[in-house]
Amino acid sequence: MRQVPQSDSNPLGIVGDGRVARHLSHYFTLLGIPMRVWSRRTSTDAPVEALAPCRTVLLLIRDSAIEPFVAAWPGLKEHRLVHCSGSLMTSAADCVHPLMTFAPGLYDLETYRRIPFVLDAGGRALDDLLPGVPNPWFTIAPQDRPLYHALCVMAGNFTTLLWRELFTRFEDRFGIPGSAAQPFLAQTAKNLAADASHALTGPLARRDADTIAANLRALDGDRLKDIYAAFVRVYADRT
Ligand SMILES: NC(=O)c1ccc[n+]([C@@H]2O[C@H](COP(=O)([O-])OP(=O)(O)OC[C@H]3O[C@@H](n4cnc5c(N)ncnc54)[C@H](OP(=O)(O)O)[C@@H]3O)[C@@H](O)[C@H]2O)c1
């Protein structure tokens, strides 16, 4: 396979214009890394033409589209292909998974710099895959990616769903603005970051069976009851 020769002036290629593409493009701009962006919505050239000068092409598209995209544009294989999926196992591109959540708003340089990237063990180093990106990085066995990603989804996305329920229900049911719970949320995150093993409070931590039973009764007929009961099952004897 012919590789486009490395040179500092080679722009970094980006495919896609979704959440991660917007954030990483912004980060690379802050770092002064030149880029070429191709997206199916806005680009008129074929990706192989638009991205021709790029040594590395970052495929920031939906997970299920990554392999078909490379198959549809075989000329892309002349570039170093990289993807950011946390769970995809593929030989079509190297993985650099940013261990971060990407909201609609952009972040500042320091926030981006602190994002750890998780790469495949036995593969290329971050500086080889994304030259000029100074972030910390770790490796895991490629076959561990689905478990690694499941843990990311549960910790990041599931807690977000629970907090969102609390914010909206406080407002709708009790007339308490969601913002009133912000100090609770901030301190929970702070306690976890400071000492995760002692951060848990509440009835599970106190092994308070009466309060747990009362909480579960209060959730009768509520779709959240199964979630509460599952946490009791999984964590009651492990707190
Ligand atoms: N979101 C996160 O917090 C996060 C965190 C870490 C890693 N990631 C990974 O980052 C990658 C991008 O995710 P995202 O959150 O940025 O997704 P997204 O916001 O849904 O954007 C997906 C992008 O893929 C494009 N796309 C989808 N199918 C395509 C196809 N067949 N051909 C060409 N382009 C196609 C979309 O174009 P259209 O607009 O034209 O559909 C859009 O630009 C994924 O691998 C994801 O697993 C995401």
Ligand as a Chemical Component Dictionary entry (heavy atoms), coordinates in Angstrom:
data_LIG
# 
_chem_comp.id                   LIG 
_chem_comp.type                 NON-POLYMER 
_chem_comp.pdbx_formal_charge   0 
_chem_comp.three_letter_code    LIG 
# 
loop_
_chem_comp_atom.comp_id 
_chem_comp_atom.atom_id 
_chem_comp_atom.alt_atom_id 
_chem_comp_atom.type_symbol 
_chem_comp_atom.charge 
_chem_comp_atom.model_Cartn_x 
_chem_comp_atom.model_Cartn_y 
_chem_comp_atom.model_Cartn_z 
_chem_comp_atom.pdbx_ordinal 
LIG N1  N1  N 0  -20.559 11.615 20.384 1  
LIG C1  C1  C 0  -19.622 11.267 21.265 2  
LIG O1  O1  O 0  -19.655 11.747 22.413 3  
LIG C2  C2  C 0  -18.494 10.327 20.850 4  
LIG C3  C3  C 0  -17.466 10.086 21.755 5  
LIG C4  C4  C 0  -16.394 9.299  21.369 6  
LIG C5  C5  C 0  -16.366 8.735  20.095 7  
LIG N2  N2  N 1  -17.400 8.952  19.224 8  
LIG C6  C6  C 0  -17.280 8.363  17.866 9  
LIG O2  O2  O 0  -17.070 9.417  16.927 10 
LIG C7  C7  C 0  -17.593 9.023  15.638 11 
LIG C8  C8  C 0  -18.552 10.095 15.132 12 
LIG O3  O3  O 0  -19.627 10.193 16.064 13 
LIG P1  P1  P 0  -20.519 11.522 16.215 14 
LIG O4  O4  O 0  -21.053 11.535 17.593 15 
LIG O5  O5  O -1 -19.776 12.701 15.710 16 
LIG O6  O6  O 0  -21.703 11.159 15.203 17 
LIG P2  P2  P 0  -22.786 12.134 14.547 18 
LIG O7  O7  O 0  -22.836 13.448 15.265 19 
LIG O8  O8  O 0  -24.014 11.324 14.410 20 
LIG O9  O9  O 0  -22.187 12.436 13.101 21 
LIG C9  C9  C 0  -22.060 11.383 12.204 22 
LIG C10 C10 C 0  -21.426 11.914 10.925 23 
LIG O10 O10 O 0  -21.303 10.777 10.074 24 
LIG C11 C11 C 0  -21.800 11.116 8.799  25 
LIG N3  N3  N 0  -22.217 9.902  8.130  26 
LIG C12 C12 C 0  -23.086 8.959  8.595  27 
LIG N4  N4  N 0  -23.207 7.964  7.696  28 
LIG C13 C13 C 0  -22.379 8.281  6.665  29 
LIG C14 C14 C 0  -22.058 7.655  5.429  30 
LIG N5  N5  N 0  -22.612 6.483  5.079  31 
LIG N6  N6  N 0  -21.173 8.276  4.597  32 
LIG C15 C15 C 0  -20.604 9.448  4.943  33 
LIG N7  N7  N 0  -20.853 10.108 6.108  34 
LIG C16 C16 C 0  -21.744 9.519  6.941  35 
LIG C17 C17 C 0  -22.942 12.057 9.101  36 
LIG O11 O11 O 0  -23.286 12.751 7.929  37 
LIG P3  P3  P 0  -24.834 13.243 7.673  38 
LIG O12 O12 O 0  -25.022 14.434 8.587  39 
LIG O13 O13 O 0  -24.840 13.583 6.233  40 
LIG O14 O14 O 0  -25.708 12.079 8.059  41 
LIG C18 C18 C 0  -22.271 12.937 10.166 42 
LIG O15 O15 O 0  -21.411 13.880 9.582  43 
LIG C19 C19 C 0  -18.277 7.663  15.838 44 
LIG O16 O16 O 0  -17.361 6.646  15.460 45 
LIG C20 C20 C 0  -18.516 7.629  17.351 46 
LIG O17 O17 O 0  -18.584 6.299  17.849 47 
LIG C21 C21 C 0  -18.459 9.737  19.567 48 
# 
loop_
_chem_comp_bond.comp_id 
_chem_comp_bond.atom_id_1 
_chem_comp_bond.atom_id_2 
_chem_comp_bond.value_order 
_chem_comp_bond.pdbx_ordinal 
LIG N1  C1  SING 1  
LIG C1  O1  DOUB 2  
LIG C1  C2  SING 3  
LIG C2  C3  SING 4  
LIG C2  C21 DOUB 5  
LIG C3  C4  DOUB 6  
LIG C4  C5  SING 7  
LIG C5  N2  DOUB 8  
LIG N2  C6  SING 9  
LIG N2  C21 SING 10 
LIG C6  O2  SING 11 
LIG C6  C20 SING 12 
LIG O2  C7  SING 13 
LIG C7  C8  SING 14 
LIG C7  C19 SING 15 
LIG C8  O3  SING 16 
LIG O3  P1  SING 17 
LIG P1  O4  DOUB 18 
LIG P1  O5  SING 19 
LIG P1  O6  SING 20 
LIG O6  P2  SING 21 
LIG P2  O7  DOUB 22 
LIG P2  O8  SING 23 
LIG P2  O9  SING 24 
LIG O9  C9  SING 25 
LIG C9  C10 SING 26 
LIG C10 O10 SING 27 
LIG C10 C18 SING 28 
LIG O10 C11 SING 29 
LIG C11 N3  SING 30 
LIG C11 C17 SING 31 
LIG N3  C12 SING 32 
LIG N3  C16 SING 33 
LIG C12 N4  DOUB 34 
LIG N4  C13 SING 35 
LIG C13 C14 SING 36 
LIG C13 C16 DOUB 37 
LIG C14 N5  SING 38 
LIG C14 N6  DOUB 39 
LIG N6  C15 SING 40 
LIG C15 N7  DOUB 41 
LIG N7  C16 SING 42 
LIG C17 O11 SING 43 
LIG C17 C18 SING 44 
LIG O11 P3  SING 45 
LIG P3  O12 DOUB 46 
LIG P3  O13 SING 47 
LIG P3  O14 SING 48 
LIG C18 O15 SING 49 
LIG C19 O16 SING 50 
LIG C19 C20 SING 51 
LIG C20 O17 SING 52 
# 
